[in-house]
Amino acid sequence: MDALAELFGTGHGSASGASQASSAGCGSGGGGGRRRSRKQKKRVRPHNNPTPAPFLPPEAEEGNIEYKLKLVNPSHYRFEHLVTQMKWRLQEGHGEAIYQIGVEDSGMIAGLSDNEMRASMKTLQHMADKLGADVTILRERKVDFVENSTKRVAEVLVRKVPDNQQFLDLRVAVLGNVDAGKSTLLGVLTQGELDNGRGRARLNLFRHLHEIQSGRTSSISFEILGFTSKGEVVNYSDSRTAEEICENASKMVTFIDLAGHQKYLKTTIFGLTSYAPDFAMLVIAANTGIAGTAKEHLGLAMALRLPFFIVVSKDDVCSASTVERTVRQLTYVLRGPGCARVPFLISSSDDAMTAATKFSQSPSITPIFVISSVTGKNLDLLKAFLNVLPPQSNMQAQEALMQQLPEFQVDEIYTVPEVGTVVGGTLYSGICREGDVFAVGPTEHGEFLPLRVNSIQRNRTACRVLRAGQAATLALGNFNRTQLRKGMVMVSPTARPTVCSAFDADIVLLFHAGKVRPGFQVTVHIGNVRQTALITNIHGKESLCMGDKASVTMRFIKQPEYLHIRARLLFRVGATKGMGQVTKLHSHVRTAMHTAVLAAPERVK
């Protein structure tokens, strides 16, 4: 936790990893300093995929990765067992499973002959056909650590869209400093056309006129990239509308494009805490390195325990030595005490497949892609990585959330002609259907108001049922928009929700120039809640300095909020930043519920 504070610095990216890397090799004495510099460079060189070792990690009982030595002519009983096993792996991977053919359960790579591989693939295809799944060979490799061996191993992707879903869903938050090329990269991925070097690809992503004029994102926007069951890309190059992309794709990657400028940091934090992304993609410009807010964004991802990978953009405007220096700078920061990560430089399709499978198993591995949105360099590797990347959520935890009462977090509010009031957000728990009655709140007095969901849309396509963990927009008809605000929740009328005006939290002060005492005001981010709070008490201490940990009591300044115990929080004001976890709620008042919701839900319009 203390090492994490190094990533926030002064809050403006003043300390760069490159300068630290260069100064680390300096010493008193010319020859000795040069020798230490060479050792330092050798120590921070990024990892490249070597010749495959004869062993993989042992097979895990949980997860979506299955090892099979061979699948040659199984008996009927054995075949049914294999099908049941595949169904389990698909459930664990939310519709995706990775099969390693030619590998024993212990992880030893044995390999198969050509005849055995063909028979095994035929059996695997029959297993997938019985479940209605599709099979795609990701890669095949010879067992080259044995001399004169002709045996091979294969890595196979099995994909099946669950019966209760239209497609598999993956959310990726896009972080990085201003002018790093985030929106341009998303434009190239989702539009299917390379950039002209002057930002043409990003124009379709901007939502406001000032964004087009300045070329800088100031709001949160969403872009989608689809993949078929065979791993083929589906985007706007061959589909005119988002509806067509959703119809033709079996897997959807939703990119959450966040702002990179320092003055829009609160918008970026809101996007990270409220939209519950599965992964973060940190975009670093090759010509500037870790500059501006990039290091701070990296710290936010670490604080929220969000798995992330890195994309080094603008390879076309830099020399090879500049790109190498930027990668070396990244490697130094990632291996430092604040991150303690293992950098993995992706240079081939084989690296991309290895990174995708290992990334889901070990979050300490951080893939690094060096790409160009103008020449298209290595974009195919990034797409292949996203195609195989599985969701992070656990299937059992997901099922447990779906059994709870519904709770929808309100992140956006719109007024749509001929539709009425529309809210966007994420269903935290339960199941939401068209026509369901909810209570929305809390208001400034801690009350909840009745409403009805008229229709649901996901990725701009109609949807009748929404399940826990899915993001969507809900049409509320003629409900008064002025009674809504960001940070509210829609809950079941039978939930009897309670709200709090104050709460206790265990926090760590990541950065602050002086001392924090009771009476200090900060902006608190807890899920979709963003409000100014007052630190009223520091338990057991008179004040806090940078790096200190303590239990504190915070009180909201404006209105009460709906929170969860153990919810992660971030707080900030100016350069001051900290993080923590909610431990206790201080109830505001007993929440008022409109009696019509409980007595006669059908009367709610």
Legacy VTK file of the C-alpha trace (Angstrom):
# vtk DataFile Version 3.0
C-alpha trace
ASCII
DATASET POLYDATA
POINTS 605 float
0.000 0.000 0.000
2.799 2.391 0.871
4.604 1.600 -2.380
1.421 2.372 -4.309
1.707 6.005 -3.187
4.756 6.367 -5.441
2.532 6.088 -8.511
0.538 9.174 -7.556
3.532 11.471 -7.015
2.301 15.029 -6.863
-0.803 14.128 -8.818
0.520 15.718 -12.002
2.973 13.098 -13.224
6.039 15.040 -12.184
8.300 12.022 -11.660
8.859 9.985 -14.784
10.060 6.435 -14.860
12.648 7.237 -17.521
14.435 9.777 -15.347
14.352 7.375 -12.437
15.705 4.590 -14.622
18.551 6.738 -15.858
19.433 8.096 -12.434
19.376 4.609 -10.927
22.372 3.643 -13.018
24.483 6.674 -12.103
27.218 6.544 -9.526
30.300 8.335 -8.353
33.028 7.209 -10.670
32.829 6.932 -14.427
33.644 3.277 -15.042
31.687 1.936 -12.067
28.675 4.052 -12.983
28.742 2.745 -16.545
28.966 -0.854 -15.301
25.963 -0.331 -13.013
24.062 1.302 -15.856
24.608 -1.758 -18.061
23.465 -4.040 -15.248
20.407 -1.885 -14.676
19.424 -2.050 -18.340
19.853 -5.795 -18.346
17.682 -6.143 -15.280
14.722 -4.164 -16.654
14.626 -5.719 -20.138
11.003 -6.790 -20.852
10.153 -10.453 -21.020
9.882 -12.064 -24.449
8.338 -15.458 -25.039
11.148 -18.059 -25.248
11.047 -21.580 -26.627
8.161 -23.281 -24.800
9.173 -25.153 -21.699
8.228 -28.844 -21.358
5.856 -27.937 -18.516
2.834 -25.692 -18.105
1.316 -24.828 -14.713
-0.724 -27.779 -13.371
-4.344 -27.849 -14.474
-6.675 -25.931 -12.159
-10.021 -27.415 -11.146
-11.666 -23.998 -11.519
-11.426 -21.673 -14.491
-11.978 -22.155 -18.211
-8.680 -23.890 -19.163
-8.676 -27.666 -19.690
-5.690 -29.949 -20.426
-6.192 -33.066 -22.528
-3.408 -35.454 -23.474
-5.482 -36.980 -26.297
-9.099 -37.603 -27.257
-8.833 -40.664 -29.505
-11.925 -42.903 -29.916
-13.478 -42.417 -26.467
-16.176 -44.821 -25.304
-19.783 -43.635 -25.087
-19.541 -43.200 -21.305
-16.217 -41.381 -21.643
-17.625 -39.107 -24.365
-20.602 -38.084 -22.201
-18.214 -37.327 -19.341
-16.086 -35.183 -21.661
-19.153 -33.242 -22.817
-20.172 -32.575 -19.210
-16.633 -31.411 -18.496
-16.703 -29.027 -21.474
-20.024 -27.615 -20.302
-18.440 -26.868 -16.894
-15.447 -25.128 -18.461
-17.752 -23.042 -20.664
-19.732 -21.972 -17.606
-16.543 -21.017 -15.795
-15.457 -18.884 -18.775
-18.905 -17.341 -19.341
-19.177 -19.130 -22.684
-15.461 -19.520 -23.518
-13.069 -22.388 -22.804
-9.429 -22.985 -23.755
-8.361 -26.574 -24.471
-4.690 -27.528 -24.474
-4.434 -30.710 -26.576
-1.334 -32.834 -26.054
-0.778 -31.702 -22.453
-1.113 -33.886 -19.347
-3.027 -32.772 -16.243
0.274 -32.207 -14.461
1.186 -29.631 -17.128
3.789 -31.741 -18.902
3.787 -31.090 -22.661
3.844 -34.537 -24.290
2.571 -33.741 -27.785
0.632 -35.887 -30.263
1.387 -37.399 -33.636
-0.461 -36.137 -36.717
-2.968 -39.012 -36.620
-3.610 -38.606 -32.905
-4.044 -34.829 -33.299
-6.574 -35.251 -36.129
-8.552 -37.824 -34.116
-8.473 -35.636 -30.999
-9.664 -32.567 -32.908
-12.474 -34.607 -34.453
-13.629 -35.741 -31.009
-13.382 -32.168 -29.675
-15.531 -30.945 -32.559
-18.185 -33.601 -31.803
-18.184 -32.532 -28.148
-18.677 -28.883 -29.130
-21.417 -29.781 -31.640
-23.417 -31.510 -28.923
-23.362 -28.296 -26.855
-23.910 -25.969 -29.828
-20.442 -24.444 -29.491
-17.840 -23.480 -32.087
-14.204 -24.593 -32.175
-11.277 -22.444 -33.365
-7.624 -23.519 -33.365
-5.667 -20.639 -31.878
-2.208 -22.064 -32.488
-0.267 -25.265 -33.043
3.356 -25.828 -32.069
5.867 -28.596 -32.435
7.380 -30.147 -29.359
10.757 -28.643 -30.222
12.492 -29.245 -26.888
12.864 -32.897 -27.981
15.317 -33.477 -30.845
13.843 -34.777 -34.120
10.331 -34.835 -32.630
7.316 -34.622 -34.965
4.746 -34.355 -32.177
2.572 -31.265 -31.794
0.432 -29.504 -29.210
-2.620 -27.385 -30.019
-4.417 -24.586 -28.200
-8.115 -24.489 -29.070
-10.822 -21.919 -28.295
-14.323 -23.285 -27.670
-17.013 -20.584 -27.643
-20.735 -20.815 -26.972
-23.033 -17.906 -26.244
-25.039 -18.802 -23.106
-28.705 -19.530 -23.737
-29.796 -16.586 -21.593
-27.543 -14.068 -23.404
-27.348 -12.568 -26.879
-23.529 -12.341 -26.791
-20.543 -12.546 -24.445
-19.691 -9.176 -22.924
-16.321 -7.709 -21.915
-15.795 -4.138 -20.667
-12.417 -2.426 -21.075
-11.667 1.026 -19.627
-9.258 3.070 -21.765
-6.785 5.162 -19.743
-3.798 7.320 -20.587
-2.484 10.861 -20.744
-4.021 13.501 -22.989
-2.836 13.237 -26.630
-1.694 9.628 -26.122
-3.915 8.459 -28.994
-6.696 6.717 -27.014
-9.664 7.899 -29.086
-7.745 7.466 -32.343
-6.935 3.856 -31.456
-10.570 3.142 -30.592
-11.672 4.771 -33.852
-9.351 2.507 -35.838
-10.477 -0.630 -33.963
-14.206 0.061 -34.166
-14.410 1.752 -37.588
-12.025 -0.608 -39.382
-10.067 2.185 -41.124
-6.560 3.402 -40.359
-5.955 6.969 -39.238
-4.509 9.573 -41.609
-2.018 10.834 -39.022
-4.135 13.880 -38.183
-6.823 12.328 -36.013
-9.500 11.570 -38.601
-10.313 8.186 -36.992
-11.337 9.770 -33.684
-13.934 12.222 -35.019
-16.831 9.748 -34.831
-16.143 9.133 -31.148
-16.496 12.699 -29.870
-19.776 13.718 -28.255
-19.350 17.521 -28.018
-18.295 20.322 -30.353
-15.460 21.464 -28.085
-14.034 17.919 -28.189
-13.891 18.050 -31.984
-12.298 21.501 -31.913
-9.680 20.640 -29.273
-9.218 16.963 -30.160
-9.464 16.054 -26.473
-12.024 13.824 -24.764
-13.838 15.440 -21.832
-16.711 12.987 -21.324
-17.240 9.239 -21.108
-18.117 7.505 -24.379
-18.682 3.867 -25.267
-17.492 2.062 -28.397
-18.054 -1.574 -29.341
-15.940 -4.172 -31.137
-17.382 -7.592 -31.971
-15.919 -11.021 -32.666
-17.637 -13.974 -34.315
-17.457 -17.486 -32.882
-14.503 -18.085 -35.235
-12.633 -15.039 -33.946
-13.320 -12.789 -36.949
-13.631 -9.050 -36.245
-17.056 -7.406 -36.568
-17.070 -3.595 -36.632
-18.546 -0.681 -38.540
-16.485 -1.452 -41.650
-18.909 -4.250 -42.578
-21.908 -3.303 -40.401
-23.837 -0.075 -40.696
-25.366 -0.028 -37.234
-24.643 -1.244 -33.720
-27.639 -3.577 -34.032
-25.968 -5.392 -36.944
-22.724 -5.732 -34.983
-24.599 -7.269 -32.039
-26.488 -9.657 -34.335
-23.347 -10.892 -36.110
-21.027 -11.103 -33.086
-20.844 -13.777 -30.405
-18.495 -11.694 -28.235
-18.660 -7.949 -27.655
-15.857 -5.798 -26.261
-17.188 -2.491 -24.934
-14.498 0.184 -24.676
-15.095 2.899 -22.068
-13.197 5.907 -23.454
-12.124 8.075 -20.512
-10.624 11.548 -20.417
-6.862 12.002 -20.166
-6.603 15.660 -19.138
-5.929 16.459 -15.481
-8.959 18.761 -15.132
-11.274 15.878 -16.138
-9.809 13.481 -13.560
-13.074 13.300 -11.612
-14.833 12.088 -14.779
-12.156 9.438 -15.289
-12.437 8.196 -11.694
-16.235 8.108 -12.016
-15.924 5.929 -15.126
-13.588 3.508 -13.349
-15.670 3.170 -10.187
-19.209 3.202 -11.578
-19.071 1.225 -14.837
-17.284 -1.824 -13.323
-14.840 -2.574 -16.191
-13.273 -6.037 -16.418
-9.900 -4.705 -17.571
-8.095 -1.430 -18.193
-6.076 -0.564 -21.300
-3.401 2.037 -20.526
-2.335 3.880 -23.702
1.155 5.431 -23.654
2.490 7.584 -26.505
5.873 6.286 -27.675
7.204 9.808 -28.231
6.393 11.083 -24.703
6.521 7.994 -22.486
4.914 8.014 -19.054
3.981 11.681 -18.915
1.173 13.783 -17.465
-1.633 11.731 -15.920
-0.438 8.351 -17.267
1.308 7.376 -14.037
-1.659 8.553 -12.005
-4.049 6.501 -14.139
-1.799 3.514 -13.566
-2.056 4.137 -9.828
-5.864 4.290 -10.042
-6.002 0.921 -11.783
-3.722 -0.542 -9.113
-5.779 1.000 -6.288
-9.003 -0.482 -7.682
-7.272 -3.853 -8.275
-8.199 -3.642 -11.931
-6.150 -5.913 -14.247
-4.536 -3.818 -16.982
-2.462 -4.134 -20.124
-0.467 -1.443 -21.905
-0.558 -0.198 -25.488
2.365 1.926 -26.689
0.947 4.037 -29.536
2.400 6.352 -32.210
5.128 3.932 -33.253
5.046 5.551 -36.707
6.313 8.952 -35.496
9.264 7.624 -33.476
12.577 6.007 -34.197
13.231 2.467 -33.018
15.520 3.752 -30.253
12.767 6.065 -28.920
10.246 3.228 -28.802
12.790 1.007 -27.068
13.466 3.729 -24.499
9.730 4.081 -23.779
9.339 0.314 -23.352
12.361 0.304 -21.053
10.804 3.123 -19.024
7.548 1.186 -18.719
9.415 -1.936 -17.659
11.229 -0.018 -14.946
7.978 1.374 -13.512
6.100 -1.930 -13.745
8.850 -3.840 -11.946
9.156 -1.170 -9.264
7.768 -1.570 -5.730
4.604 0.366 -6.594
3.489 -2.204 -9.193
5.565 -5.401 -8.795
4.413 -6.625 -12.222
6.001 -8.851 -14.869
6.134 -6.976 -18.232
5.463 -9.140 -21.304
6.308 -7.512 -24.653
4.003 -8.884 -27.384
5.788 -9.321 -30.722
3.978 -12.266 -32.370
0.583 -13.967 -32.490
2.025 -16.720 -30.320
2.879 -14.101 -27.681
-0.659 -12.675 -27.885
-2.251 -16.091 -27.232
0.137 -16.807 -24.368
-0.517 -13.395 -22.838
-4.308 -13.767 -23.021
-4.324 -17.131 -21.237
-1.689 -16.235 -18.641
-3.149 -12.753 -18.059
-6.444 -14.244 -16.878
-4.639 -16.684 -14.564
-2.001 -14.338 -13.128
-2.839 -10.602 -12.902
0.825 -9.873 -12.138
1.625 -10.360 -15.851
1.255 -7.119 -17.837
1.190 -7.465 -21.644
2.726 -4.572 -23.617
1.713 -3.919 -27.259
3.616 -1.521 -29.526
1.174 -0.369 -32.219
0.537 2.322 -34.809
-2.933 3.593 -35.710
-1.543 4.987 -38.988
0.390 2.013 -40.392
-1.643 -0.648 -38.563
1.451 -2.217 -36.982
0.550 -4.971 -34.474
-3.165 -4.093 -34.454
-3.883 -7.701 -35.445
-2.052 -8.867 -32.308
-4.162 -6.579 -30.119
-7.372 -7.864 -31.723
-6.297 -11.493 -31.289
-5.567 -10.778 -27.616
-9.000 -9.197 -27.060
-10.699 -12.088 -28.858
-9.289 -14.688 -26.426
-9.346 -12.545 -23.255
-11.959 -14.020 -20.843
-14.133 -12.063 -18.378
-12.762 -11.694 -14.863
-15.961 -12.387 -12.927
-16.381 -15.718 -11.183
-19.334 -17.825 -12.320
-20.373 -18.820 -8.809
-20.234 -15.215 -7.596
-22.266 -14.178 -10.638
-24.942 -16.775 -9.892
-25.079 -15.646 -6.262
-25.617 -12.008 -7.337
-28.433 -13.028 -9.668
-30.273 -14.673 -6.768
-30.383 -11.382 -4.845
-32.974 -8.630 -5.180
-32.370 -6.337 -8.185
-30.291 -3.203 -7.750
-29.527 -0.891 -10.678
-26.913 1.880 -10.326
-27.809 5.108 -12.161
-24.756 6.550 -13.968
-26.301 8.611 -16.804
-29.609 10.421 -17.318
-31.079 11.367 -20.719
-34.268 12.699 -22.264
-35.078 10.981 -25.564
-37.835 12.355 -27.869
-40.939 10.111 -28.012
-39.398 7.858 -25.357
-39.121 10.091 -22.298
-36.655 9.789 -19.452
-33.864 7.245 -19.916
-31.223 6.201 -17.369
-27.988 4.351 -18.082
-25.969 2.251 -15.685
-25.113 -1.221 -14.443
-27.287 -3.844 -12.776
-25.358 -4.618 -9.587
-27.469 -7.618 -8.560
-30.626 -9.543 -9.425
-32.574 -9.616 -12.688
-34.442 -6.740 -14.357
-37.267 -7.280 -16.875
-39.458 -5.000 -18.932
-42.415 -3.808 -16.873
-40.731 -4.317 -13.490
-41.493 -1.803 -10.746
-38.574 -0.231 -8.868
-37.965 2.403 -6.216
-35.326 5.025 -7.102
-33.407 7.094 -4.581
-32.273 8.373 -2.251
-33.526 11.918 -2.707
-32.058 14.797 -0.718
-34.437 13.790 2.101
-33.500 10.114 1.958
-36.697 9.015 0.228
-37.263 6.496 -2.595
-39.764 7.141 -5.400
-41.714 4.546 -7.415
-41.208 4.022 -11.162
-41.659 1.379 -13.852
-39.178 0.131 -16.482
-40.845 0.441 -19.902
-38.031 -0.964 -22.079
-34.367 -2.041 -21.936
-31.494 -1.609 -24.398
-27.975 -3.105 -24.352
-25.386 -1.828 -26.812
-28.172 0.084 -28.587
-30.247 -3.053 -29.224
-33.522 -4.032 -27.553
-33.301 -6.469 -24.660
-36.103 -7.944 -22.553
-34.068 -9.250 -19.607
-31.067 -7.715 -17.851
-28.861 -9.796 -15.528
-26.417 -8.927 -12.755
-23.196 -7.379 -14.025
-24.646 -6.173 -17.328
-24.766 -2.503 -18.372
-27.836 -1.104 -20.130
-30.161 1.852 -20.569
-33.691 1.773 -19.136
-36.627 3.808 -20.483
-38.757 5.204 -17.637
-41.489 6.907 -19.679
-42.793 10.195 -18.298
-40.945 9.994 -14.963
-39.798 13.484 -13.940
-36.108 13.774 -14.861
-35.499 16.539 -12.303
-36.057 13.987 -9.531
-33.105 11.912 -10.746
-29.360 12.386 -10.305
-26.187 10.391 -10.877
-25.362 8.185 -7.916
-28.924 7.043 -7.266
-29.943 3.381 -7.244
-33.082 1.607 -8.408
-33.989 -1.174 -5.986
-36.817 -3.641 -5.523
-39.744 -2.159 -3.560
-39.526 -5.135 -1.181
-35.865 -4.399 -0.365
-36.668 -1.789 2.318
-33.476 0.148 1.477
-31.673 2.189 4.086
-29.340 5.086 3.358
-26.554 6.747 5.301
-25.397 10.322 5.824
-22.103 9.196 7.417
-19.890 6.126 7.345
-16.686 4.680 8.766
-13.823 3.575 6.506
-10.328 2.169 6.796
-8.169 4.420 4.616
-4.586 5.028 3.580
-3.433 8.538 2.641
-1.544 8.054 -0.641
-0.398 11.647 -1.115
-0.725 14.865 0.856
1.711 17.717 1.343
0.800 18.436 4.971
-1.373 16.901 7.674
-5.016 15.842 7.488
-7.079 16.661 10.584
-10.803 16.381 11.430
-12.737 18.952 9.414
-10.816 18.201 6.204
-13.080 18.006 3.115
-12.516 15.574 0.242
-14.412 14.361 -2.827
-15.353 10.714 -2.271
-15.843 8.146 -5.074
-17.680 4.965 -3.987
-19.105 3.005 -6.903
-21.380 5.416 -8.750
-21.472 7.824 -5.773
-19.434 11.017 -6.080
-19.923 13.651 -3.380
-17.992 15.943 -1.062
-17.544 14.506 2.424
-16.167 15.868 5.673
-13.727 13.865 7.800
-15.351 14.279 11.220
-13.191 11.900 13.257
-9.841 10.094 12.970
-10.018 7.166 15.378
-6.944 6.826 17.595
-5.003 9.666 15.954
-5.024 13.461 15.900
-3.867 13.805 12.289
-2.680 11.848 9.250
0.457 12.273 7.153
1.249 10.812 3.728
1.378 7.009 3.908
-0.553 6.779 7.206
-3.375 4.293 7.694
-6.344 4.914 9.965
-10.033 4.355 10.574
-12.014 7.542 9.971
-15.604 8.745 10.021
-16.827 10.714 7.008
-20.067 12.668 6.639
-21.653 13.632 3.335
-22.108 17.374 2.861
-25.153 17.531 0.553
-27.452 14.491 0.734
-27.462 10.924 2.074
-26.325 8.070 -0.161
-26.940 4.354 -0.614
-23.714 2.413 0.119
-22.519 -1.142 0.711
-20.277 -2.437 3.487
-16.786 -3.372 2.162
-17.209 -1.090 -0.874
-13.893 0.298 -2.137
-13.498 4.079 -2.063
-11.187 6.688 -3.526
-10.995 10.241 -2.197
-9.228 13.282 -3.555
-8.975 17.057 -3.352
-6.387 18.865 -5.435
-3.181 16.823 -5.285
-4.355 14.951 -2.164
-5.388 11.357 -2.848
-6.258 8.303 -0.792
-8.094 5.012 -0.893
-9.833 2.657 1.481
-12.849 0.486 2.258
-16.222 1.200 3.871
-16.520 -0.623 7.217
-19.688 0.792 8.837
-22.766 2.789 7.803
-24.426 5.420 10.002
-28.116 5.340 9.116
-29.621 8.652 8.021
-33.327 8.131 8.707
-35.761 5.359 7.978
-36.326 5.711 4.252
-39.763 6.639 3.046
-41.338 4.459 0.358
-44.378 5.444 -1.639
-47.204 3.211 -0.406
-48.474 2.709 -3.958
-45.360 0.708 -4.779
-46.034 -1.820 -2.027
-49.824 -1.905 -2.149
-50.527 -1.790 -5.889
-47.442 -1.960 -8.153
-49.620 -2.225 -11.231
-50.790 1.365 -10.713
-47.293 2.771 -11.200
-46.960 4.188 -14.730
LINES 1 606
605 0 1 2 3 4 5 6 7 8 9 10 11 12 13 14 15 16 17 18 19 20 21 22 23 24 25 26 27 28 29 30 31 32 33 34 35 36 37 38 39 40 41 42 43 44 45 46 47 48 49 50 51 52 53 54 55 56 57 58 59 60 61 62 63 64 65 66 67 68 69 70 71 72 73 74 75 76 77 78 79 80 81 82 83 84 85 86 87 88 89 90 91 92 93 94 95 96 97 98 99 100 101 102 103 104 105 106 107 108 109 110 111 112 113 114 115 116 117 118 119 120 121 122 123 124 125 126 127 128 129 130 131 132 133 134 135 136 137 138 139 140 141 142 143 144 145 146 147 148 149 150 151 152 153 154 155 156 157 158 159 160 161 162 163 164 165 166 167 168 169 170 171 172 173 174 175 176 177 178 179 180 181 182 183 184 185 186 187 188 189 190 191 192 193 194 195 196 197 198 199 200 201 202 203 204 205 206 207 208 209 210 211 212 213 214 215 216 217 218 219 220 221 222 223 224 225 226 227 228 229 230 231 232 233 234 235 236 237 238 239 240 241 242 243 244 245 246 247 248 249 250 251 252 253 254 255 256 257 258 259 260 261 262 263 264 265 266 267 268 269 270 271 272 273 274 275 276 277 278 279 280 281 282 283 284 285 286 287 288 289 290 291 292 293 294 295 296 297 298 299 300 301 302 303 304 305 306 307 308 309 310 311 312 313 314 315 316 317 318 319 320 321 322 323 324 325 326 327 328 329 330 331 332 333 334 335 336 337 338 339 340 341 342 343 344 345 346 347 348 349 350 351 352 353 354 355 356 357 358 359 360 361 362 363 364 365 366 367 368 369 370 371 372 373 374 375 376 377 378 379 380 381 382 383 384 385 386 387 388 389 390 391 392 393 394 395 396 397 398 399 400 401 402 403 404 405 406 407 408 409 410 411 412 413 414 415 416 417 418 419 420 421 422 423 424 425 426 427 428 429 430 431 432 433 434 435 436 437 438 439 440 441 442 443 444 445 446 447 448 449 450 451 452 453 454 455 456 457 458 459 460 461 462 463 464 465 466 467 468 469 470 471 472 473 474 475 476 477 478 479 480 481 482 483 484 485 486 487 488 489 490 491 492 493 494 495 496 497 498 499 500 501 502 503 504 505 506 507 508 509 510 511 512 513 514 515 516 517 518 519 520 521 522 523 524 525 526 527 528 529 530 531 532 533 534 535 536 537 538 539 540 541 542 543 544 545 546 547 548 549 550 551 552 553 554 555 556 557 558 559 560 561 562 563 564 565 566 567 568 569 570 571 572 573 574 575 576 577 578 579 580 581 582 583 584 585 586 587 588 589 590 591 592 593 594 595 596 597 598 599 600 601 602 603 604
